Amino acid sequence: MRRLIMASIMALGLVAAGCGGGGEDVDITLQEFAVGAVPSSVPAGSVTFNIENKGPDDTHEFVVIRTDLDPTALPTEENGSVSETGEGMEVVDEVEDIPVGDTPTLTIDDLTAGSYVLICNI
């Protein structure tokens, strides 16, 4: 697992391996300054992220970014947030404004093999 703490961002690497299979689930926990993912590696194909904002205080968002960059090398804005449109970054999908206690899901039907970073960019 790769981790990066920058201001209020925590990135966690996720690897989608080469062979697709049935749908895979990844449990995501959002907390202040932390994003947790179990498991941290899944086969390529359909992936459902089961997201829970455990707060305790803040609204979060969940962003799936495909990148070959090391989490410590992600491009940033002046305010410390990750530049989602920076070089080497491809936002695959996201869920914005997740209140504390909410448990949305995000399904990506065609997650290709590669390296991904999962962040809250608020």
C-alpha positions as CSV (number, residue, x, y, z in Angstrom):
1,M,0.0,0.0,0.0
2,R,1.3,3.4,-0.9
3,R,0.2,6.4,1.2
4,L,0.5,10.2,0.9
5,I,-0.6,12.8,3.4
6,M,-0.7,16.4,2.0
7,A,-2.8,19.0,3.7
8,S,-6.2,17.3,4.0
9,I,-5.6,14.6,1.4
10,M,-4.8,11.0,1.8
11,A,-4.1,8.9,-1.3
12,L,-4.1,5.1,-1.3
13,G,-2.8,3.1,-4.2
14,L,-5.1,0.5,-5.8
15,V,-3.9,-1.9,-8.5
16,A,-6.4,-3.4,-11.0
17,A,-4.7,-6.6,-12.2
18,G,-4.9,-7.9,-15.8
19,C,-7.6,-10.6,-15.9
20,G,-11.2,-9.5,-15.6
21,G,-13.7,-11.6,-13.8
22,G,-17.0,-11.1,-12.1
23,G,-17.7,-7.9,-10.2
24,E,-15.4,-7.1,-7.3
25,D,-16.2,-5.0,-4.2
26,V,-13.8,-2.7,-2.4
27,D,-14.8,-1.3,1.0
28,I,-13.8,2.4,1.3
29,T,-13.5,4.2,4.6
30,L,-13.3,8.0,4.5
31,Q,-12.2,9.9,7.6
32,E,-10.4,13.1,8.3
33,F,-7.0,12.8,6.7
34,A,-7.5,9.1,5.7
35,V,-8.8,6.9,2.9
36,G,-8.9,3.2,3.6
37,A,-9.5,0.5,0.9
38,V,-10.0,-3.2,1.5
39,P,-8.7,-5.0,-0.6
40,S,-6.0,-2.8,-2.1
41,S,-5.8,-4.8,-5.3
42,V,-8.6,-6.2,-7.5
43,P,-8.9,-7.8,-11.0
44,A,-9.7,-5.5,-13.9
45,G,-13.4,-5.3,-14.9
46,S,-16.4,-4.3,-12.9
47,V,-15.5,-2.8,-9.5
48,T,-18.0,-1.5,-6.9
49,F,-16.6,0.8,-4.2
50,N,-18.7,0.6,-1.0
51,I,-18.0,4.0,0.5
52,E,-18.5,5.1,4.1
53,N,-17.8,8.5,5.5
54,K,-16.9,7.9,9.1
55,G,-16.1,11.7,9.6
56,P,-16.2,12.4,12.5
57,D,-16.7,16.0,11.4
58,D,-16.3,16.6,7.7
59,T,-18.0,16.0,4.4
60,H,-15.7,14.1,2.1
61,E,-15.5,13.1,-1.6
62,F,-14.2,10.0,-3.2
63,V,-12.1,10.3,-6.4
64,V,-10.7,7.4,-8.5
65,I,-7.6,8.5,-10.5
66,R,-5.7,6.4,-12.9
67,T,-2.0,7.3,-12.8
68,D,1.4,5.8,-13.0
69,L,2.8,8.5,-10.7
70,D,3.9,7.6,-7.2
71,P,1.4,9.1,-4.7
72,T,4.3,11.3,-3.4
73,A,4.6,12.8,-6.9
74,L,1.0,13.7,-7.6
75,P,0.7,17.3,-9.0
76,T,-0.8,19.7,-6.5
77,E,-2.5,23.1,-6.5
78,E,-1.4,26.1,-4.5
79,N,-3.9,25.2,-1.7
80,G,-2.4,21.7,-1.3
81,S,-5.1,19.8,-3.1
82,V,-4.3,17.3,-5.9
83,S,-4.5,18.8,-9.4
84,E,-7.0,16.3,-10.9
85,T,-6.2,17.7,-14.4
86,G,-2.5,17.6,-13.9
87,E,-0.1,15.8,-16.2
88,G,-0.2,12.0,-15.8
89,M,-3.7,12.1,-14.1
90,E,-6.9,10.6,-15.4
91,V,-10.0,11.0,-13.2
92,V,-12.0,7.9,-13.9
93,D,-15.0,8.7,-11.7
94,E,-16.0,10.3,-8.4
95,V,-18.6,10.8,-5.7
96,E,-18.8,14.4,-4.4
97,D,-20.1,15.8,-1.1
98,I,-20.5,12.7,1.0
99,P,-21.9,13.8,4.5
100,V,-20.7,12.1,7.7
101,G,-22.6,8.8,8.0
102,D,-23.5,8.4,4.4
103,T,-22.7,5.2,2.6
104,P,-22.9,5.7,-1.2
105,T,-21.6,3.2,-3.8
106,L,-19.7,3.8,-7.0
107,T,-19.6,1.1,-9.6
108,I,-17.1,1.3,-12.5
109,D,-18.0,-1.3,-15.0
110,D,-14.8,-1.3,-17.0
111,L,-11.8,-0.6,-14.7
112,T,-8.8,-1.4,-16.8
113,A,-5.6,-3.0,-15.6
114,G,-3.3,-0.4,-14.1
115,S,-2.5,1.7,-11.1
116,Y,-5.0,4.0,-9.4
117,V,-5.0,6.5,-6.6
118,L,-8.1,6.9,-4.4
119,I,-8.4,10.3,-2.7
120,C,-10.6,12.7,-0.9
121,N,-9.6,16.0,-2.5
122,I,-11.6,18.3,-0.1
